[in-house]
Amino acid sequence: MKALLLEGKGKWEQMQVGNSKKSVPGEGEVLVQVHATALNPVDYKTATGGNPSWSYPHILGLDVAGVVEEVGANVTDIQVSDRVVYHRDLTKKGGFAEYAVTTAHTVSVIPEGVSFEAAAALPCAGYTVYQALFSKLHIEEGQFILIHAGAGGVGGAIQLAKQAGLTVITTVSKKNHEYVKSLGADYAIDYKEEDFVKETLAITNGLAVHAVLDTVGRENANKSLEALAFNGQIAFIAGPPDVNSAISFAHPLSFHQVALGSAHQSANRHEQAALKKMSDNMLELVKEGKLDPLVEKTISLDEVLQALAQLASRTMTGKIIAVL
């Protein structure tokens, strides 16, 4: 099969399209003919550092949509010819290829009316924010939430939080203020020019926010604690705040680590199946026109390398989808 091949650790900028052996599904797995694969920052980040479980050449690509071509033993819920989407275990070979294998219990059937491109745009960023909002933070109508870097992959979080009845504050550069407001943000703070804690307290009349979703990093997460109300919560993805220093009887807070992909490496099949459940819910929202998957552009497999470099520059809004 044709695939984009990573020949070694740290060599993602030298990747080329070549030939690779077509995988065969094992017990509990399905073989998918790939139609669309989304690009994510984790692609170039993991390619830079490598993974001890990889053999080279490796194939990147975590978010995959396509058609089931073959099912392994003891697969009953997924059938040949089903249109499916899934989030792949990053320790395994991914979807920048004509065919890919994954576990059947983590696969969602794409409903009619939802394209492969739209479906592929959901898993990595979409499931992450869905898990953060509903499984971790348990957001409720009437609350205030601060979502950092709202113009990036967490654009879905703005849409979901707004639909749930929250007042949404987000940090973005000035040029992206109108964009995030089109997604449903009530307030946009220019993180380059404004102090987001000061601005958040002003917006909430000193109350602070009930929840924070941080995808930026440890330092930003730490500062975000100053914007949390009494009994506030923070979900962090790119690094934890200083939890021990923040614990206070007078101002209790809750801390939630979000590590979506690690479910694949766990022995917890329930949490692995939760990926499918989140996917099913989000696909239905897309079908109903209640969630925009934010597909910015589509590219060919030969253009993935150039697009990953663009993604690494952090100048993109929305999702880039490789179409095979």
N, C-alpha and C positions, 0 to 999 in steps of 0.2 A: 504494500500500500504506500501511497504518497504521504509524507509526514515532514514536519519542521523539526529538524534534529539538533539537539543540544549535545555537543561532542565532549564536554567536560565542564567541571566546576568553574564558574566565572566566565564562561565563554558564550554567553547569550548574544553578545553583539556580533558573533561570528556564525550564528545559526544559519543553516541553509536547508532548503527543501530537498529531500532525497527519498530513498526507498527504505522501508522498514517492514519487518515481518508482521503480517496481520495476526492479531491476537485471537485466541480461542477462549470462549467463556467457560469458566469452571462451574462447579456446583454453586447454585445461588446467584449466578452472574448472568449478565446479558451482553451481547455484542451489538453495538449501535453503529449504524452508518451515519457519520457525522454530517450535519447540514450547517450548523453554526456553532462557533465557540467564542465566548467573550474574553476580552483581554482584561487583566487585573494587575495592579501593582505587585501582588504576591508572585506573579510570574517572573519578573526580572529580579525581585528580591531573593526568592528562593534559588533562582538560577545563579545568582552571584555567590551565595554562600554554599550552595549544593545541599545534598541530603544524603546521609550515610546509607539509606536504603536504595538509592538510585543505582542503576547500572547504565552505562553509556553505550550508544547514544540514548539520551532521555528525550521524552516528549512532554512539553509543558501544556497547560490549558486545563483549568479546573471547571469551567462552566460550559456544559455541552448540551446541545439539543440535536436530535436526529431521529432516525427510524430504526426500530429494533429489527435486526437481521437474523439473529439466532439467540436462543435461550439455553442456559445450562440446565443441569439436572436439578430437580426439585423447585423450579421456578413456575409458579402457578398464577400469580397476579398480573404478570406482564406477558403479552403475546407478541409473536412475530408480526411486524407491520405497524405496531403501536408507535405513535409519535410521542417522544419522551424528552424530558430534560432532567439533568441531575448536576449535583456538585460532587466533583471527583476527589478522592483521597489523594493529597499532594505527594504521598510517598509512592504512588503508582504512576504509570504512564497516562498522559492526559489526552486532550481533545484536539490539539493542532495536528490532526491526521484525518485520513479518510474513514478510519474505523477506530473505535475505542471500546474498552470493556469496563463495566462497573457492576456494583452490587445491585441486585434487583430490588431489594427492600428500601433503597434510597432514591428510587426513580419515580418521577411523577409523569402521568400521561398528560400531554398538552391538549387542552380543550379545543374544539373547533372554533375558528375565528381568531386564535392566537398564533402568530407566526413563529417560526423557529428562531428568528432573530430576537423577537420580543422575549421569548422564553429564556433564551441563552443569556439575556441581559440580567436576569434575576438572581441566580444562586449566590455568588460570593458576597456581594454587597447587600443584596436584598434580604437573604436569609439572616445575615448578620444583624441588620437593623431590626428585622422582625423579631428575632430572638431577644435582642436588647430591650426593645420596647414592651413586648408582651409576655415574655417568659422571665425576664430579669426585673425590669423596672415596674411592671404591672401598672402601666399608665392609666389614668382615669380622666374622664371628662371634667373640664374646668381647671385643670392644672396648667402650670407654666413649665415649659421645657426649654433648655438651652442645648441646641445641637451644633456642635462645632464642625467647621469646614463643610457647610451645607451645599456648596456648589459641586462637590466631588461625588464619590460613590454613595454617600449617604443621602442623596437627594430623595431617595425613597422614604427615608425616615421622616422627612418634612411632610411628605404627602400622607403617610400613615398616621403621624401624630395629629395632623390637622383634621383628618377624617375622624379620629377618635375624640375630637372635641377639645384639644389642648390649644393653648396660646403658644405659638412657636417663635422662639428667638434663635437666630443663627449667626455665626461668625463667618464672614466672607470678605474678599477684597471688594472695594467700591464698585469695580466694573461688573460684578456679579450680583449686585443688589436686586436689580429688576428680575434677573433670572430666578433667584431663590423665592422671590415674592410671587412669581408666576407658579411656583410649585406649592405655594400655600403658606410660606413664612409670613408671620405678622410683623416681625422686626428683623432688620439686618444690621449687624454691627461690623464696621470696618476694622478688622483685627490689626491692620497695619498702622492705623492712625488713632484708634480709640482703645480705651481700657475696657475690656468686655465685662469685668466685674462691676466697675462703676456704672456702665451703661445698663447692665442687667438690673442692678439695684434701683436705678432710676425708673426703668420701665415697670418694675413690679412694686413701686412705691415703698421700697425698702424691705419688702417681704422676702425677696430672693425666689429662686425657682424650686419647684418640687423635684425636678430631675435634670440630669446632665447626661448627654451622650458624647463621649470624647473619643475621637479617632486620631488625634494629633500626636500625643506622646505624654510621657510621664510629667514633664514640667507643666504642660498645659492642664493636665488632669489635676495636678496639685493646686494650681491657681484656681481651678474651677470650684474647688471646695468652698472658696470664699463666696461663691454665688449661690450656694445651696441653702435652702430654708431649713428650719427646724424639722427633723425627721426626713430630710431630703435624701436623694439617692443619686449615685453616679454609676454609670456603666462605662467601662473603659476597654479599649481594644488594642491600643498601641503602647500600653505601659501603665502601671498602677500609680496612683498617688501615694503619698506617704501615709499609709493607713494608721499606723501606730500613733503618729503625732497628731492625727486628726480626731482620734477617738476622744469624746468628751461627754460627760454626763449632762452638761448644760446644753449641749447642741449635738444630739445624736444623729448620726448619718449611717447610710447603708452603702456598701460597696459591692459591685457586681463585675466580675471578670467575664468577658465575652471572647470565646476561642472556638469559633464555629467548626473549623476543619478538624480539630482534635477529636471530635466524636468518631471519626473514621478509625483512628488508632486505638480507641478505647474498646473495651470488651462489652460495652453497654449497647446492646442492640436497640433498646428502647430509645436512647438518645440519637442513634443513627437513623431510626425510622422517623424521628421528629423532623429531620431534614425534609423528608417527603411531605409530612403534614404541613410544614410551613410553606413549602412549594405549592401544594394544592390550594391553600388559602390565597396565596399571592396570585397564582394563575387565574383564579376565579375573579379576583379584583381587576386584573388586566382585561379579562374577557368582558366584564361589566363596564369597562371604561372608567373605573374608579382609581386606577393606578397606571401611571405612565412609566414604562420601563426605561425611558430616557435613552433610547438608542440614538447616538449622535451621528455615527457613520458606519458603513459596512465596507470591508476590505477583503482582498483575496489572501490566501495562505502565504503567497509570496511577499505580501506587504506587511506581515505581522511584525517583523523585526523593526522596520521603520516606525510602525505605530507604537511599539513598546518603548522606543526611544522617546517618542512624543509624550507618552504616558508618564515616563520617568521625569520629564521636565515639569510636570504638574501644571500644565497649562490647559488641560482638557476639562470640559464639563460633559456629563453624560457618559455613555458606554460606547466602546468600539467593538464591533462584532466581525470576526473573520467568517466568511461564508465559503463553504466548500461545494 
